[in-house]
Amino acid sequence: MSLIPDKFTHVYVLDTEYIARPGEQQKPVCLVAKGFKKARDIRMFFSKPQECPFVGVESDTTLFIGFNVPSEYKCFLALGWPLPHHTIDLYVEYRNLTNGLYRGKDSLWDLGTGLEDVVREMGGNPSEFWHGNKDAERKYVMRYGTMAPTGKTQVSFNEHGNFILIDEKGNEVGEPELPCTQEEHEARILRYCEEDARATHFAAQQILKETDFDFDQALNRGSFCRAVAWFEHNGLPVDQKRFERVKRETTKLQIHIAREIESKHNYSVYAIEGKETTKNKPHPVFKMNKFADLLAKHGITIGNNGEMWQATDSGQPILEDEYFEAMCNGYPWLQPLRQSENPSTASGDLTPSLAMTDSIATPFGCTALSPAGTTLKPRNFYFHVRIGCATY
């Protein structure tokens, strides 16, 4: 790591493995750090709490390098360790270096920004770093954490009434893992974590020598990792009872918002389909042909030959959120519709993704979600929720 300024006497390239459940704080499983200069290599497995092993973790002479570092720092917080003062996040630096760069018709971002993608783009061969299936190893960590699998399973039912296999922790499993000793279990996870750390070291060597890389700016960007880690570790305060009610009444909310959107803006693109007496219950549906009619009514042409609104291969107007958002800069009257419609759920999954919308009053006196990065504050009349309806 000869490209690191001399003032840093201890340099760590680290990776952690952990369990991350929705809405819960991370549960650290293991840590591997490659030490440079005066720093030593560190390998830790968290079957029990351990003290912070890093020399001068908060010192101005210690530097931490990782890939998507807030994930590592959330492990620090879960373990009660202090957060480092100096950080370089290679995920952030790679995205900064490749912003706006294309290979042919594909942007480098579209080709992938994960650690494997970065290794490949920087001239490395992922198979030289990972000797197993990376996704399979990550799933293994998520399923078993710090405790070795026993191989014991039992039959249960999922929410749809289908037979499933669950392990001794209640996790659904496909093919159950063969039982192994605790030592074998720890060795497997540490080996995988070591592979990630080696790949991170390779990425660091390549990124730091890029001519456009600015070390001081990278440190400035890296300082934000502390804030992100704290923010995600603490989470957002939510009124749990009301939130559970929102989840139970999702479809009613979706229908209510669709009707309010139509009443206020008269887009004529939402229809309520289904009956209470049938399996297909009432739900809002975004009608693509009606949206095309709406654009035509306002003189907005659709197609791929210089038309005003680009079309998909099937000729329908593109509704990918980034494109829709950009088009709303030219047609701001469509903004409330964009914020209510969620094309990513075109498969029919009606689970809403929470987001800011056009401040529609709902029947629920709920906590309102504020924009990302702020704290939730109680409001009496609004709950902001994307409709997330099916698109046809």
C-alpha positions as CSV (number, residue, x, y, z in Angstrom):
1,M,0.0,0.0,0.0
2,S,2.7,2.4,-1.0
3,L,0.2,5.0,-2.2
4,I,-1.0,5.7,1.3
5,P,0.3,9.0,2.8
6,D,3.1,8.5,5.4
7,K,1.0,10.1,8.2
8,F,-1.0,6.9,8.3
9,T,1.1,4.4,10.3
10,H,-1.7,1.8,10.7
11,V,-3.7,0.8,7.6
12,Y,-6.5,-1.9,7.7
13,V,-8.3,-3.3,4.7
14,L,-11.3,-5.0,6.3
15,D,-14.4,-7.1,5.6
16,T,-17.1,-8.4,7.9
17,E,-19.8,-11.0,7.7
18,Y,-23.1,-10.5,9.5
19,I,-26.8,-11.2,9.6
20,A,-29.0,-8.4,8.5
21,R,-32.7,-8.9,9.0
22,P,-35.3,-6.3,7.8
23,G,-35.8,-3.7,10.5
24,E,-33.2,-5.2,12.8
25,Q,-29.7,-4.2,13.8
26,Q,-26.8,-6.2,12.2
27,K,-25.6,-9.2,14.1
28,P,-21.8,-9.5,13.5
29,V,-20.6,-13.0,12.6
30,C,-16.9,-12.5,11.8
31,L,-14.2,-10.0,10.7
32,V,-11.1,-10.2,8.7
33,A,-8.7,-7.3,8.3
34,K,-5.4,-7.2,6.4
35,G,-2.9,-5.0,8.2
36,F,-0.3,-2.8,6.4
37,K,2.6,-0.7,7.6
38,K,2.6,-1.2,11.4
39,A,-0.8,-2.8,11.5
40,R,-1.2,-6.6,11.9
41,D,-3.7,-9.0,10.3
42,I,-6.8,-9.7,12.3
43,R,-9.3,-12.6,12.1
44,M,-12.2,-12.7,14.6
45,F,-15.3,-14.8,14.9
46,F,-18.1,-13.4,17.1
47,S,-19.5,-16.5,18.8
48,K,-19.0,-14.3,21.9
49,P,-18.5,-10.6,22.5
50,Q,-14.9,-9.4,21.8
51,E,-13.0,-6.2,22.5
52,C,-11.9,-3.9,19.6
53,P,-8.6,-5.2,18.4
54,F,-7.5,-2.2,16.2
55,V,-4.6,0.0,17.3
56,G,-5.6,3.6,17.5
57,V,-9.0,3.1,15.9
58,E,-9.9,6.7,16.5
59,S,-6.4,8.1,15.8
60,D,-5.4,10.4,13.0
61,T,-2.7,8.0,12.1
62,T,-5.0,5.0,11.4
63,L,-6.8,4.5,8.1
64,F,-9.6,2.0,7.3
65,I,-10.3,0.8,3.8
66,G,-13.3,-1.3,2.8
67,F,-16.0,-1.8,0.2
68,N,-19.4,-0.4,1.3
69,V,-17.9,0.5,4.7
70,P,-21.1,1.5,6.5
71,S,-21.9,-2.3,6.6
72,E,-18.6,-2.9,8.5
73,Y,-19.1,0.1,10.8
74,K,-22.6,-1.1,11.7
75,C,-20.9,-4.2,13.0
76,F,-18.6,-2.0,15.0
77,L,-21.6,-0.3,16.6
78,A,-23.3,-3.6,17.3
79,L,-20.2,-4.7,19.1
80,G,-19.9,-1.5,21.1
81,W,-16.6,-0.5,19.3
82,P,-15.7,3.1,18.5
83,L,-15.8,4.2,14.8
84,P,-12.6,5.1,12.9
85,H,-12.0,8.7,12.1
86,H,-10.4,8.1,8.6
87,T,-12.0,5.9,6.0
88,I,-11.9,5.2,2.3
89,D,-14.9,3.5,0.9
90,L,-14.0,1.8,-2.4
91,Y,-17.6,1.4,-3.4
92,V,-18.1,5.1,-3.3
93,E,-14.7,5.7,-5.0
94,Y,-15.5,3.3,-7.8
95,R,-18.8,4.9,-8.5
96,N,-17.1,8.3,-8.5
97,L,-14.4,7.2,-10.9
98,T,-16.9,5.5,-13.3
99,N,-19.7,8.1,-13.2
100,G,-20.8,8.7,-16.7
101,L,-18.5,6.2,-18.3
102,Y,-19.8,3.8,-20.9
103,R,-18.6,0.6,-22.6
104,G,-20.4,0.7,-25.9
105,K,-24.1,1.4,-25.1
106,D,-23.8,0.2,-21.5
107,S,-22.8,2.5,-18.6
108,L,-20.3,0.9,-16.2
109,W,-22.8,1.4,-13.5
110,D,-25.4,-0.7,-15.4
111,L,-22.7,-3.4,-15.8
112,G,-22.6,-3.7,-12.0
113,T,-21.0,-2.0,-9.0
114,G,-20.6,-4.9,-6.6
115,L,-17.1,-6.1,-5.4
116,E,-17.0,-8.8,-8.1
117,D,-17.8,-6.3,-10.8
118,V,-15.1,-3.9,-9.5
119,V,-12.5,-6.6,-9.5
120,R,-13.4,-7.6,-13.0
121,E,-13.5,-4.0,-14.3
122,M,-10.1,-3.3,-12.7
123,G,-8.4,-6.2,-14.6
124,G,-8.8,-8.9,-12.0
125,N,-10.2,-12.4,-12.3
126,P,-12.9,-13.0,-9.7
127,S,-12.2,-16.8,-9.7
128,E,-8.8,-16.0,-8.3
129,F,-10.3,-14.5,-5.2
130,W,-13.5,-16.5,-4.6
131,H,-13.1,-20.3,-4.9
132,G,-16.8,-21.0,-4.1
133,N,-20.1,-19.5,-5.0
134,K,-20.2,-16.1,-3.4
135,D,-24.0,-15.9,-3.2
136,A,-24.2,-19.4,-1.7
137,E,-21.7,-18.5,1.0
138,R,-23.5,-15.3,1.8
139,K,-26.8,-17.2,2.2
140,Y,-25.0,-19.7,4.4
141,V,-23.8,-16.9,6.7
142,M,-27.3,-15.3,6.8
143,R,-28.9,-18.7,7.6
144,Y,-26.6,-20.0,10.3
145,G,-24.7,-17.0,11.7
146,T,-22.3,-18.0,14.5
147,M,-23.8,-21.4,15.1
148,A,-22.9,-24.5,13.0
149,P,-25.8,-26.3,11.2
150,T,-27.1,-29.5,12.8
151,G,-28.8,-30.8,9.7
152,K,-32.1,-31.0,11.6
153,T,-35.2,-29.9,9.7
154,Q,-38.9,-30.2,10.0
155,V,-41.9,-29.7,7.7
156,S,-44.0,-26.6,8.1
157,F,-46.2,-24.3,6.1
158,N,-45.5,-20.9,4.6
159,E,-48.0,-18.0,4.5
160,H,-49.5,-19.4,1.2
161,G,-50.2,-22.8,2.8
162,N,-47.4,-24.6,0.9
163,F,-45.1,-27.2,2.5
164,I,-41.7,-26.0,3.3
165,L,-38.6,-27.2,5.2
166,I,-37.4,-25.2,8.2
167,D,-34.2,-25.6,10.2
168,E,-33.9,-25.5,14.0
169,K,-33.9,-21.7,14.0
170,G,-37.2,-21.5,12.1
171,N,-35.5,-20.4,8.8
172,E,-36.9,-21.8,5.6
173,V,-34.3,-24.0,3.8
174,G,-34.1,-25.5,0.4
175,E,-31.6,-28.3,0.6
176,P,-30.5,-28.5,4.3
177,E,-26.8,-28.1,5.0
178,L,-25.0,-31.2,6.2
179,P,-24.1,-31.0,9.9
180,C,-20.6,-29.9,10.7
181,T,-18.5,-29.1,13.8
182,Q,-18.3,-25.5,15.1
183,E,-14.7,-25.4,14.1
184,E,-15.5,-26.4,10.5
185,H,-18.3,-23.8,10.5
186,E,-16.1,-21.0,11.7
187,A,-13.3,-21.9,9.2
188,R,-15.8,-21.9,6.3
189,I,-17.1,-18.4,7.1
190,L,-13.7,-17.0,7.9
191,R,-12.3,-18.4,4.6
192,Y,-15.1,-16.6,2.7
193,C,-14.5,-13.4,4.6
194,E,-10.8,-13.6,3.9
195,E,-11.6,-14.0,0.2
196,D,-13.7,-10.7,0.3
197,A,-10.8,-9.0,2.1
198,R,-8.3,-10.1,-0.5
199,A,-10.5,-8.9,-3.3
200,T,-11.0,-5.6,-1.4
201,H,-7.2,-5.2,-1.2
202,F,-6.9,-5.8,-4.9
203,A,-9.6,-3.2,-5.7
204,A,-7.8,-0.7,-3.4
205,Q,-4.5,-1.1,-5.2
206,Q,-6.2,-0.4,-8.5
207,I,-8.4,2.5,-7.5
208,L,-5.8,4.3,-5.5
209,K,-3.4,4.5,-8.4
210,E,-6.0,5.9,-10.8
211,T,-5.0,9.3,-12.1
212,D,-8.4,10.8,-11.2
213,F,-8.2,9.6,-7.6
214,D,-7.9,12.4,-5.1
215,F,-6.9,11.0,-1.6
216,D,-8.1,14.0,0.4
217,Q,-11.5,14.1,-1.3
218,A,-11.8,10.3,-0.8
219,L,-11.2,10.8,2.9
220,N,-13.8,13.6,2.9
221,R,-16.3,11.3,1.2
222,G,-15.4,8.4,3.6
223,S,-16.2,10.5,6.6
224,F,-19.8,10.2,5.7
225,C,-19.6,6.4,6.3
226,R,-19.8,7.1,10.1
227,A,-23.0,9.1,9.7
228,V,-24.6,6.4,7.5
229,A,-23.6,3.7,9.9
230,W,-25.1,5.5,12.9
231,F,-28.3,6.4,10.9
232,E,-28.9,2.8,9.7
233,H,-27.9,1.3,13.1
234,N,-30.3,3.4,15.0
235,G,-33.0,3.3,12.4
236,L,-36.1,5.5,12.1
237,P,-38.6,5.7,14.9
238,V,-42.0,4.5,13.7
239,D,-45.3,4.1,15.5
240,Q,-45.3,0.3,15.4
241,K,-49.0,-0.2,16.1
242,R,-50.0,2.2,13.3
243,F,-47.4,0.8,11.0
244,E,-48.8,-2.7,11.5
245,R,-52.2,-1.4,10.8
246,V,-51.0,0.1,7.6
247,K,-49.5,-3.2,6.5
248,R,-52.9,-5.0,7.3
249,E,-54.8,-2.3,5.4
250,T,-52.4,-2.0,2.5
251,T,-55.0,-2.6,-0.3
252,K,-57.5,-0.2,1.3
253,L,-54.8,2.4,1.4
254,Q,-53.8,1.8,-2.2
255,I,-57.4,2.0,-3.4
256,H,-58.0,5.2,-1.4
257,I,-54.8,6.9,-2.8
258,A,-55.7,5.9,-6.3
259,R,-59.1,7.4,-6.0
260,E,-57.7,10.6,-4.4
261,I,-55.1,10.9,-7.2
262,E,-57.8,10.6,-9.8
263,S,-60.2,13.0,-8.0
264,K,-57.5,15.6,-7.6
265,H,-55.7,15.4,-10.9
266,N,-58.1,13.6,-13.3
267,Y,-55.4,11.4,-14.9
268,S,-57.9,8.6,-15.7
269,V,-55.2,5.9,-15.6
270,Y,-56.3,4.0,-12.5
271,A,-59.0,1.4,-12.4
272,I,-60.3,-0.5,-9.4
273,E,-60.6,-4.2,-10.3
274,G,-61.8,-7.3,-8.5
275,K,-64.7,-8.1,-6.1
276,E,-64.9,-8.8,-2.4
277,T,-66.9,-12.0,-3.2
278,T,-64.1,-13.4,-5.4
279,K,-60.5,-14.5,-4.9
280,N,-59.4,-11.5,-6.9
281,K,-60.1,-8.8,-4.3
282,P,-60.6,-5.1,-5.2
283,H,-57.2,-3.5,-6.0
284,P,-56.0,-0.6,-8.0
285,V,-54.6,-1.2,-11.5
286,F,-52.5,1.2,-13.5
287,K,-53.7,1.1,-17.1
288,M,-50.9,1.5,-19.5
289,N,-53.2,2.2,-22.5
290,K,-54.9,4.9,-20.5
291,F,-51.5,6.5,-19.7
292,A,-50.6,6.5,-23.4
293,D,-54.0,8.2,-24.1
294,L,-53.1,10.7,-21.4
295,L,-49.8,11.6,-23.0
296,A,-51.5,11.8,-26.5
297,K,-54.2,14.1,-25.1
298,H,-51.4,16.5,-24.1
299,G,-49.6,16.3,-27.4
300,I,-46.8,14.0,-26.1
301,T,-45.7,11.6,-28.8
302,I,-44.5,8.1,-27.9
303,G,-41.8,6.1,-29.8
304,N,-38.1,5.7,-30.5
305,N,-37.6,7.8,-33.5
306,G,-37.3,11.3,-32.0
307,E,-40.6,11.2,-30.3
308,M,-41.1,13.1,-27.0
309,W,-41.5,10.1,-24.8
310,Q,-39.4,7.0,-25.4
311,A,-41.1,3.6,-25.8
312,T,-40.3,0.0,-24.8
313,D,-39.7,-2.7,-27.4
314,S,-43.4,-3.4,-27.2
315,G,-44.2,0.2,-28.0
316,Q,-45.5,1.2,-24.5
317,P,-44.2,4.3,-22.8
318,I,-41.2,3.8,-20.6
319,L,-42.1,4.0,-16.9
320,E,-38.8,3.2,-15.2
321,D,-38.6,5.5,-12.3
322,E,-35.4,7.4,-13.2
323,Y,-36.7,8.0,-16.7
324,F,-40.2,9.0,-15.4
325,E,-38.6,11.4,-12.9
326,A,-36.5,13.0,-15.6
327,M,-39.6,13.5,-17.8
328,C,-41.4,15.1,-15.0
329,N,-38.9,17.9,-15.1
330,G,-40.4,18.8,-18.5
331,Y,-44.0,17.8,-17.5
332,P,-44.3,18.7,-13.8
333,W,-48.0,18.0,-13.8
334,L,-47.2,14.3,-14.0
335,Q,-45.2,14.3,-10.8
336,P,-48.0,13.3,-8.5
337,L,-48.7,10.3,-10.8
338,R,-45.0,9.3,-10.8
339,Q,-44.9,9.4,-7.1
340,S,-47.9,7.2,-6.7
341,E,-47.2,4.7,-9.4
342,N,-44.5,2.1,-8.8
343,P,-43.7,0.2,-12.1
344,S,-41.3,-2.1,-10.3
345,T,-44.3,-4.0,-9.0
346,A,-45.7,-4.8,-12.4
347,S,-45.7,-8.4,-11.5
348,G,-48.7,-7.8,-9.3
349,D,-47.0,-7.7,-5.9
350,L,-49.1,-5.2,-4.0
351,T,-46.7,-4.8,-1.1
352,P,-46.2,-1.0,-1.0
353,S,-42.8,0.7,-0.9
354,L,-42.9,3.6,1.5
355,A,-42.1,6.9,-0.1
356,M,-43.2,10.6,-0.3
357,T,-46.3,11.2,-2.5
358,D,-48.6,14.0,-3.2
359,S,-49.8,14.5,0.4
360,I,-53.1,12.6,0.2
361,A,-55.3,12.5,3.2
362,T,-55.9,8.9,4.3
363,P,-58.4,7.4,6.8
364,F,-55.5,6.7,9.1
365,G,-54.1,9.1,11.6
366,C,-50.6,7.8,11.1
367,T,-46.9,8.7,11.4
368,A,-45.7,10.2,8.1
369,L,-42.4,9.2,6.6
370,S,-40.1,12.1,5.9
371,P,-37.5,12.2,3.2
372,A,-34.4,9.9,3.6
373,G,-32.0,11.2,6.1
374,T,-34.5,12.9,8.4
375,T,-36.4,11.7,11.5
376,L,-40.0,10.6,11.3
377,K,-42.4,13.1,12.9
378,P,-46.0,12.6,14.0
379,R,-48.6,14.0,11.7
380,N,-52.3,13.8,12.2
381,F,-53.6,13.4,8.7
382,Y,-51.0,12.0,6.3
383,F,-49.3,8.8,5.6
384,H,-47.2,8.7,2.5
385,V,-47.2,5.4,0.7
386,R,-46.6,4.4,-2.9
387,I,-49.5,2.6,-4.3
388,G,-47.3,-0.1,-5.8
389,C,-50.2,-1.4,-7.9
390,A,-50.2,-3.8,-10.8
391,T,-49.5,-2.4,-14.3
392,Y,-51.3,-3.6,-17.4
